Structures are given as structure tokens and as C-alpha cells.
Amino acid sequence: MVTRLVSLLIFFSLSTIVAQKSKLSINQDRLETRIFELAKFGLQENGETERVAFSDADIEARNWVILTLKAQGLQVSVDYAGNIIGHRKGQDATKKVISFGSHIDRVPNGGNYDGCVGSMASLEVIETLNENNLKTKHPLEIIIFSNEEGGVMGSRAMSGHLSTKAFKVVNTTGFSMGEGIMRLGGDTTQIAKVARKKDDMAAFLELHIEQGGILDKENLNIGIVEGIVGLKWWDVVFTGFGNHAGTTPMNARQDALLAAAKFIVAVNEITNSFNGSQVGTVGRIKAEPGAPNVIPGKVITSLEIRDLSSDVIEKVFQAIKAKGEVIAAASNVNIEFLPLDTTAEPALTAVEIQKEIEIAASKLGYTFKYMPSGAGHDAQDIATIAPTGMIFVPSKDGISHSPKEFTSAKDMANGANVLLHTILALDKKLD
């Protein structure tokens, strides 16, 4: 009789825990409040926001985050790249850490949601577990990456891909990356120690606003990111002959700008001619000598191509290059394609984590779709050293990197709940 009673008590206890986990939900109002609290750091009198990495506002916001993480009982440290790391012990110290997080630095005059939603949602996950007295088997780790907007600095250091050459890059604060690392409490002389081995993390998850308009337009709750696109940049140089605009007949010109204009149209047409979600962009153009009465003798345009496949990027580039050479020849100008150092390899997310995100979204009753990320994220670098997943929530009208970017409290909460339940599922299934 006693044995049966004990068995029943164990059964009901386990049933209670299972029911508790299935009903577990983050606090939407608390999450939104924290987003607004974080938004105060860098707020200007004119209503604009300035919290570029390494700025005083960035440092103040980071200090607030550190205090908030400590208030949740996390062991908080700052690594040599300036990443803020909050550690929560698990039941089994031999298990690898499940990590999650994002960033809080902004582009100049950016909005309140890019990076911040994922960071504050990660904090909300921890607080929800704490207030429900739930302990995971794996240790958990929040990572607030440093200087994401200025070159995914913290995540590149953690993946072992941050070159010391990058230390010389200066952002809009006037500080170089090397100076910025030191301002954030890091140490450029110890940067190699930040790199983690491929088996250090059991998994990494990043929640982020979509930054595009697909989820908003299709009225979907969740985006399950299949991968983060790679990108390559080129300078495309057209060299013609600068001459007097009034005395040179139209049929005798070597107009570099005219050739460049035709090339820009061709980039759009060729990129659209391929099946898939690849994008090709010309975002910068400079004509020389730049006078209204002189035929442009030299033009430099940019070219950027993005896709989830390096092969597709190369195929699109070769097609654009071939068309560019035809345009140049017909215009009697020369064309050169100069590859730039700004490149990023495509990073596919882990299929098993994609599936857990889908299961979590389905159980919570959220609509979802699989999609690529057209923007770069910290997860892109971490995917090279750990199984990685990304969760998107809608961006109103697809606006991002703008004071007008907006994600509703409900959408933020939906993403945070998916993050929470995906972490719990991975904690159960991973070694």
C-alpha cells in the first residue's frame, strides 16, 4: 500500500511538472517594459536615439544589462572581446551549455527592436524559469554580443574569425574597434582566448526581428530561419574618357556613367532571372570628375550579391560580369571587377533545431514559415562552431535600422515563448 502511494505521488508530481512546462509562458508586459527601459539609453532630446557600439550610451546600457542579469542570479562576466555572458547552472555540470542571446548596440539613429528583442527575450526566459522554480539539466548561457552592427565583432571573436586587422576599423563614435574593445572591458592582447571550440556549446539560439516584411505581409507569427545568407562585395570600375559635354558629339563619347547606368539595370534583370531568393544590389555610385558640363570619364559602382548558397552567388556574379563586359564593349569603355574584403559565407542553421522551433510554434498555436535571413546576425558566426537556430518575429511594414521600426508586444512575446520552449525541448533531447 505504501509503495503504491509513493508511486502515485511520484506520478502526480511528474504530471504536475509536465503540465507546468506545457503552460509555461513568459510575461509579455514585463518584456515590453524592459524594451522601453533599454530604449532610454541613448535617447536624445530631439527624439532620436544614438547607441552605437563603444559610445557612452552603449556602455551605460551594458552596465544596466549586467546588473539586471545579476539580479536574476546569473554569474556574469565580460570576455576579452567585450561580450556580456550570464551563466545559469544546470543540474548536470558535465553537460554542455545551451546558449542564446543577441546584441543591444544600434546603427546610428536606429530603432528599439533590432537585437534588443532577442536580448531582452533571453533575459525573460531566465526570469520565467526562475519564478517557476524550473532547473534545466544543461547549464544555460545568455550572450549579449558586442558591436554587432559594426562588424559582428563579439561573435566573430567567439568563433575565432576576428582578425586583428579589424582592430583598426573606426566606427561613427570615432573609436577604432581595438579601442572599443578596451572601452567595453575587453583586452585586444587576449582576444584569441575568446574563441570557443566546436564542441563547447550544445546549441545556440537567437531570436530577432525579421527586418523584412514577409511575416508582416503574410500575417504570420514566427519565421524559422533556414540559414543566413552569404554575401560578396565588389567595386565595379568603368573607365571611359572625360571630355567637354558641349563639344563632343553623342556618337563620339566614351561615357562611363552611361555604361554604369545600363549595368545597374542589368544587375536587377539578371538577378531576377535566376530562380530562388538571391539578391543583387548596386548601392553606391561615384562619377568623376562630377561636373555637369563634363562627360564622366570614370565611374565606380558597388556590387553586392547575397544568397544561402555560395555556388548561386558565383553563378549570379559570372552572369552579371559577362553582361557588364558586353555593355562596356558596346559603350567603348573598360570595365573591372575588384573584389572587396567584405565577405561572409552562408551559414545554414541546424535542421534538428529548426524542427524543435517548428514543434514549439505548433504547440503554442502560432503560424510560421521557413525562410532565409537576408541580413547578417551574430548567429551567422556562431553557426560555424555550434548547432544554431534562429527565430524571427514580424517587423511592422518591414522597417528596420530606423527609428520607425516596430514589433508589437504580442509578437515579441510569441517569439520569446518559442525560444523558451525550444530551449526546454533541446535541454531534454541533447546530450
C-alpha positions as CSV (number, residue, x, y, z in Angstrom):
1,M,0.0,0.0,0.0
2,V,2.8,2.4,0.9
3,T,4.7,1.5,-2.3
4,R,1.5,2.2,-4.4
5,L,1.0,5.5,-2.5
6,V,4.6,6.6,-3.2
7,S,4.2,5.6,-6.9
8,L,1.1,7.7,-7.2
9,L,2.8,10.7,-5.5
10,I,5.7,10.4,-8.0
11,F,3.2,10.1,-10.9
12,F,1.3,13.2,-9.9
13,S,4.4,15.2,-9.2
14,L,5.8,14.4,-12.7
15,S,2.4,15.1,-14.2
16,T,2.4,18.5,-12.5
17,I,5.8,19.3,-13.8
18,V,4.8,18.3,-17.4
19,A,1.6,20.3,-17.2
20,Q,3.6,23.3,-15.7
21,K,6.1,23.2,-18.6
22,S,3.3,22.9,-21.2
23,K,1.5,26.0,-19.8
24,L,4.8,27.9,-19.2
25,S,4.6,31.4,-20.7
26,I,6.8,34.5,-20.5
27,N,5.4,37.8,-19.1
28,Q,4.5,39.9,-22.1
29,D,4.2,43.2,-20.2
30,R,7.5,42.7,-18.4
31,L,9.2,42.0,-21.7
32,E,7.8,45.2,-23.3
33,T,8.7,47.2,-20.2
34,R,12.3,46.1,-20.5
35,I,12.4,47.0,-24.2
36,F,11.3,50.5,-23.2
37,E,13.8,50.7,-20.3
38,L,16.6,49.7,-22.6
39,A,15.5,52.3,-25.2
40,K,16.1,55.1,-22.7
41,F,19.9,54.7,-23.1
42,G,21.0,57.0,-25.9
43,L,17.7,58.8,-26.2
44,Q,18.3,62.3,-27.4
45,E,16.2,65.5,-26.7
46,N,15.1,65.6,-30.3
47,G,13.7,62.0,-30.0
48,E,16.4,60.4,-32.0
49,T,18.4,57.5,-30.5
50,E,22.2,57.1,-30.5
51,R,23.6,54.0,-29.1
52,V,26.4,53.0,-31.4
53,A,28.9,50.4,-30.1
54,F,31.6,51.9,-27.8
55,S,29.6,55.1,-27.1
56,D,28.9,56.3,-23.6
57,A,25.2,55.3,-24.1
58,D,26.3,51.8,-25.2
59,I,28.4,51.4,-22.0
60,E,25.6,52.7,-19.8
61,A,23.1,50.2,-21.4
62,R,25.6,47.4,-20.9
63,N,26.0,48.2,-17.3
64,W,22.2,48.1,-16.9
65,V,22.1,44.7,-18.6
66,I,24.8,43.4,-16.3
67,L,23.0,44.5,-13.2
68,T,19.7,43.0,-14.5
69,L,21.4,39.7,-15.3
70,K,23.0,39.6,-11.8
71,A,19.6,40.3,-10.2
72,Q,18.4,37.0,-11.8
73,G,21.1,35.1,-10.0
74,L,23.3,34.7,-13.1
75,Q,27.1,34.5,-12.9
76,V,28.0,37.5,-15.1
77,S,31.3,38.1,-16.8
78,V,32.7,40.2,-19.7
79,D,35.1,38.3,-22.0
80,Y,38.1,39.7,-23.8
81,A,36.0,40.8,-26.8
82,G,33.5,42.7,-24.6
83,N,30.8,40.1,-24.8
84,I,28.5,40.0,-21.8
85,I,27.9,36.5,-20.6
86,G,25.3,35.4,-18.0
87,H,25.7,31.8,-16.8
88,R,22.9,29.8,-15.1
89,K,24.0,26.4,-13.6
90,G,22.3,23.3,-14.7
91,Q,21.5,20.1,-12.8
92,D,24.3,18.2,-14.6
93,A,27.7,20.0,-14.6
94,T,29.0,17.6,-17.2
95,K,26.6,18.7,-19.9
96,K,27.4,21.3,-22.5
97,V,25.9,24.8,-22.2
98,I,22.8,25.8,-24.2
99,S,23.5,29.4,-25.2
100,F,21.1,32.1,-26.5
101,G,21.1,35.9,-27.0
102,S,21.7,38.8,-29.4
103,H,23.0,42.3,-29.2
104,I,22.0,45.8,-27.8
105,D,24.2,48.1,-29.9
106,R,22.5,50.1,-32.7
107,V,23.1,51.6,-36.0
108,P,23.2,55.5,-35.9
109,N,19.7,56.7,-35.1
110,G,18.4,53.1,-35.1
111,G,15.2,51.7,-33.5
112,N,14.3,50.0,-30.3
113,Y,13.9,46.4,-31.5
114,D,16.8,45.2,-33.7
115,G,18.9,43.0,-31.5
116,C,17.2,44.3,-28.3
117,V,14.2,41.9,-28.7
118,G,16.4,38.9,-28.7
119,S,18.5,40.2,-25.8
120,M,15.5,41.1,-23.6
121,A,13.6,37.9,-24.5
122,S,16.6,35.9,-23.4
123,L,16.5,37.6,-20.0
124,E,12.8,36.9,-19.9
125,V,13.4,33.2,-20.5
126,I,15.7,33.1,-17.4
127,E,13.3,35.0,-15.2
128,T,10.4,32.8,-16.2
129,L,12.4,29.7,-15.4
130,N,13.4,31.2,-12.0
131,E,9.9,32.2,-10.9
132,N,8.6,28.8,-11.8
133,N,11.5,27.1,-10.0
134,L,12.5,25.1,-13.1
135,K,16.0,23.9,-13.3
136,T,17.4,22.6,-16.6
137,K,19.8,19.7,-17.0
138,H,22.1,21.7,-19.1
139,P,23.7,25.0,-17.9
140,L,22.2,28.0,-19.7
141,E,24.1,31.0,-21.0
142,I,22.9,34.4,-22.2
143,I,25.3,36.1,-24.5
144,I,24.9,39.8,-25.3
145,F,27.4,40.2,-28.2
146,S,29.5,43.3,-28.5
147,N,29.5,45.6,-31.6
148,E,27.2,43.5,-33.8
149,E,26.3,46.5,-36.0
150,G,29.9,47.5,-36.6
151,G,31.2,44.1,-37.8
152,V,29.7,41.3,-35.7
153,M,32.8,41.8,-33.5
154,G,31.9,39.8,-30.5
155,S,30.5,36.8,-32.3
156,R,33.4,36.7,-34.7
157,A,35.9,36.7,-31.8
158,M,34.0,33.9,-30.2
159,S,34.0,31.8,-33.4
160,G,37.7,32.6,-33.9
161,H,37.2,34.7,-37.0
162,L,38.0,38.2,-35.8
163,S,41.2,39.4,-37.5
164,T,43.5,41.8,-35.7
165,K,43.3,43.9,-38.9
166,A,39.7,44.7,-37.8
167,F,41.0,46.5,-34.8
168,K,41.8,49.5,-37.0
169,V,38.3,49.9,-38.3
170,V,36.8,53.1,-36.9
171,N,33.0,53.5,-36.2
172,T,30.9,56.6,-36.0
173,T,31.9,57.2,-32.4
174,G,35.5,57.9,-33.6
175,F,36.8,54.9,-31.7
176,S,38.6,52.1,-33.5
177,M,37.4,48.5,-32.9
178,G,40.6,47.9,-30.9
179,E,39.9,51.0,-28.7
180,G,36.3,50.0,-28.4
181,I,37.2,46.5,-27.1
182,M,39.2,48.1,-24.3
183,R,36.4,50.6,-23.5
184,L,34.0,47.7,-23.1
185,G,36.3,45.9,-20.6
186,G,37.9,43.6,-23.1
187,D,41.5,43.1,-23.9
188,T,42.9,43.1,-27.5
189,T,46.0,41.3,-26.4
190,Q,44.0,38.4,-25.1
191,I,41.4,38.2,-28.0
192,A,42.5,34.7,-29.1
193,K,41.3,33.3,-25.8
194,V,37.7,34.3,-26.6
195,A,37.5,31.7,-29.4
196,R,35.5,28.6,-28.4
197,K,35.9,25.1,-29.7
198,K,33.3,23.4,-31.9
199,D,32.2,21.1,-29.0
200,D,31.8,23.8,-26.4
201,M,28.1,24.6,-26.9
202,A,25.3,22.1,-27.1
203,A,23.3,24.6,-29.1
204,F,22.9,28.3,-29.8
205,L,19.6,30.2,-30.4
206,E,19.0,33.7,-31.5
207,L,15.6,35.4,-31.5
208,H,15.5,38.5,-33.8
209,I,13.0,40.7,-35.6
210,E,12.8,39.8,-39.2
211,Q,13.9,43.2,-40.5
212,G,12.0,42.4,-43.7
213,G,8.3,42.5,-44.4
214,I,7.4,38.9,-45.2
215,L,6.0,37.8,-41.9
216,D,4.1,41.0,-41.5
217,K,2.7,40.9,-45.1
218,E,1.6,37.3,-44.8
219,N,0.3,37.8,-41.3
220,L,2.5,35.0,-39.8
221,N,3.7,34.8,-36.2
222,I,7.1,33.1,-36.5
223,G,9.9,32.7,-39.0
224,I,12.0,29.6,-38.8
225,V,15.3,30.6,-40.3
226,E,16.9,28.0,-42.6
227,G,20.1,29.9,-42.8
228,I,21.8,33.3,-43.0
229,V,22.8,34.3,-46.5
230,G,26.4,34.8,-47.5
231,L,27.4,38.0,-49.3
232,K,30.2,39.2,-51.5
233,W,31.1,42.8,-52.5
234,W,32.9,44.2,-55.5
235,D,33.9,47.6,-56.7
236,V,33.0,47.8,-60.4
237,V,35.1,50.4,-62.2
238,F,34.1,51.9,-65.6
239,T,36.8,53.8,-67.4
240,G,35.9,55.9,-70.4
241,F,37.2,59.3,-71.4
242,G,36.2,62.6,-69.8
243,N,35.6,65.3,-72.4
244,H,33.7,68.5,-72.9
245,A,29.9,67.9,-72.7
246,G,29.1,70.7,-75.2
247,T,31.6,70.0,-78.0
248,T,31.7,66.2,-78.0
249,P,29.0,64.6,-80.3
250,M,26.8,62.0,-78.8
251,N,28.1,59.3,-81.1
252,A,31.8,60.0,-80.2
253,R,31.5,59.8,-76.5
254,Q,33.1,57.3,-74.1
255,D,30.6,57.9,-71.3
256,A,31.5,55.8,-68.3
257,L,28.3,56.9,-66.4
258,L,26.0,55.8,-69.3
259,A,27.7,52.4,-69.3
260,A,27.3,52.2,-65.5
261,A,23.6,53.1,-65.7
262,K,23.0,50.3,-68.2
263,F,25.0,48.0,-65.9
264,I,22.8,48.8,-62.9
265,V,19.7,47.9,-64.8
266,A,21.3,44.7,-65.9
267,V,22.2,43.7,-62.3
268,N,18.5,43.9,-61.4
269,E,17.4,42.0,-64.5
270,I,20.0,39.2,-64.2
271,T,19.5,38.7,-60.5
272,N,15.7,38.3,-61.1
273,S,16.3,35.8,-64.0
274,F,17.5,33.1,-61.5
275,N,15.1,31.0,-59.6
276,G,15.5,31.4,-55.8
277,S,15.7,34.2,-53.2
278,Q,19.1,35.6,-54.2
279,V,19.5,39.4,-54.2
280,G,21.8,41.7,-56.2
281,T,22.3,45.3,-55.3
282,V,24.2,48.4,-56.5
283,G,24.0,50.8,-53.6
284,R,26.8,53.2,-54.3
285,I,28.0,55.1,-57.4
286,K,30.7,57.8,-57.9
287,A,31.2,59.6,-61.1
288,E,34.4,61.6,-62.0
289,P,35.1,64.4,-62.4
290,G,31.5,65.0,-61.3
291,A,30.8,68.3,-63.2
292,P,27.6,69.0,-65.1
293,N,29.5,70.1,-68.2
294,V,32.0,67.2,-68.4
295,I,31.3,63.7,-69.7
296,P,32.1,61.3,-66.9
297,G,35.4,59.6,-67.6
298,K,35.4,57.2,-64.7
299,V,32.7,55.7,-62.6
300,I,32.9,53.3,-59.6
301,T,29.8,51.4,-58.5
302,S,29.4,48.9,-55.8
303,L,28.0,45.4,-56.4
304,E,26.7,43.1,-53.6
305,I,25.2,39.6,-54.1
306,R,23.6,37.6,-51.3
307,D,22.3,34.0,-51.2
308,L,22.2,31.0,-49.0
309,S,24.4,29.2,-51.5
310,S,28.0,30.2,-52.4
311,D,27.5,28.5,-55.7
312,V,24.5,30.6,-56.5
313,I,26.4,33.8,-55.6
314,E,29.2,32.8,-58.0
315,K,26.7,31.9,-60.8
316,V,24.9,35.2,-60.5
317,F,28.2,37.1,-60.4
318,Q,29.5,35.4,-63.5
319,A,26.3,36.2,-65.4
320,I,26.5,39.9,-64.3
321,K,30.2,40.1,-65.1
322,A,29.5,38.7,-68.6
323,K,26.7,41.2,-69.3
324,G,28.9,44.0,-67.9
325,E,31.6,43.3,-70.3
326,V,29.1,43.3,-73.2
327,I,27.8,46.7,-72.0
328,A,31.3,48.1,-71.7
329,A,32.4,47.0,-75.1
330,A,29.3,48.5,-76.7
331,S,29.9,51.8,-74.8
332,N,33.6,51.8,-75.8
333,V,34.7,51.9,-72.1
334,N,36.7,49.5,-70.0
335,I,35.3,47.6,-67.0
336,E,37.0,46.0,-64.0
337,F,35.5,43.9,-61.1
338,L,37.5,44.4,-58.0
339,P,36.6,42.0,-55.1
340,L,36.5,43.6,-51.7
341,D,37.3,42.1,-48.3
342,T,33.7,42.4,-47.1
343,T,32.5,38.9,-47.5
344,A,30.5,36.4,-45.4
345,E,30.0,32.8,-46.1
346,P,26.4,31.4,-46.0
347,A,25.6,29.8,-42.6
348,L,22.9,27.1,-42.5
349,T,21.0,26.6,-39.3
350,A,20.8,23.1,-37.7
351,V,17.9,21.1,-39.1
352,E,17.2,19.4,-35.8
353,I,16.9,22.9,-34.1
354,Q,14.6,24.1,-36.9
355,K,12.4,21.1,-36.2
356,E,12.2,21.9,-32.5
357,I,11.3,25.5,-33.2
358,E,8.5,24.3,-35.5
359,I,7.2,21.9,-32.8
360,A,7.3,24.7,-30.2
361,A,5.4,27.1,-32.5
362,S,2.8,24.5,-33.4
363,K,2.1,23.5,-29.8
364,L,1.7,27.2,-28.9
365,G,-0.7,27.6,-31.8
366,Y,1.4,30.1,-33.8
367,T,1.6,30.3,-37.6
368,F,5.0,30.0,-39.1
369,K,7.1,29.6,-42.2
370,Y,10.6,28.5,-43.1
371,M,12.7,31.4,-44.6
372,P,16.2,32.6,-45.1
373,S,17.7,35.6,-43.3
374,G,18.8,38.2,-45.8
375,A,20.6,40.2,-43.1
376,G,23.7,39.1,-41.2
377,H,23.5,38.2,-37.5
378,D,25.7,37.0,-34.7
379,A,24.2,33.6,-35.3
380,Q,26.0,33.5,-38.6
381,D,29.4,33.2,-37.0
382,I,28.3,31.1,-34.1
383,A,26.9,28.6,-36.6
384,T,30.4,27.7,-37.6
385,I,31.2,26.4,-34.1
386,A,27.8,25.2,-32.7
387,P,24.4,23.8,-33.8
388,T,22.5,27.0,-34.3
389,G,18.8,28.1,-34.7
390,M,17.2,31.4,-35.4
391,I,13.6,32.6,-34.6
392,F,12.1,35.6,-36.4
393,V,9.2,37.7,-35.3
394,P,7.5,40.3,-37.6
395,S,8.8,43.7,-38.3
396,K,5.9,46.1,-39.0
397,D,5.9,47.1,-42.7
398,G,9.4,45.5,-43.0
399,I,11.1,48.6,-41.5
400,S,14.4,48.2,-39.7
401,H,17.6,50.2,-38.9
402,S,15.2,53.1,-38.4
403,P,13.5,54.9,-35.5
404,K,10.3,53.7,-37.1
405,E,11.0,50.0,-36.7
406,F,8.3,48.4,-34.6
407,T,7.4,44.9,-33.3
408,S,4.3,44.5,-31.2
409,A,4.4,43.3,-27.6
410,K,2.4,40.3,-28.7
411,D,4.8,39.4,-31.5
412,M,7.8,39.8,-29.1
413,A,6.1,37.5,-26.6
414,N,5.3,34.9,-29.2
415,G,8.9,34.7,-30.2
416,A,10.1,34.6,-26.6
417,N,7.7,31.8,-25.8
418,V,9.0,29.8,-28.8
419,L,12.5,30.5,-27.6
420,L,11.7,29.3,-24.1
421,H,10.0,26.1,-25.2
422,T,12.7,25.3,-27.8
423,I,15.3,25.6,-25.1
424,L,13.4,23.3,-22.8
425,A,13.0,20.8,-25.6
426,L,16.7,20.9,-26.5
427,D,17.6,20.5,-22.8
428,K,15.6,17.3,-22.8
429,K,16.9,15.8,-26.1
430,L,20.5,16.9,-26.3
431,D,23.4,15.1,-24.5
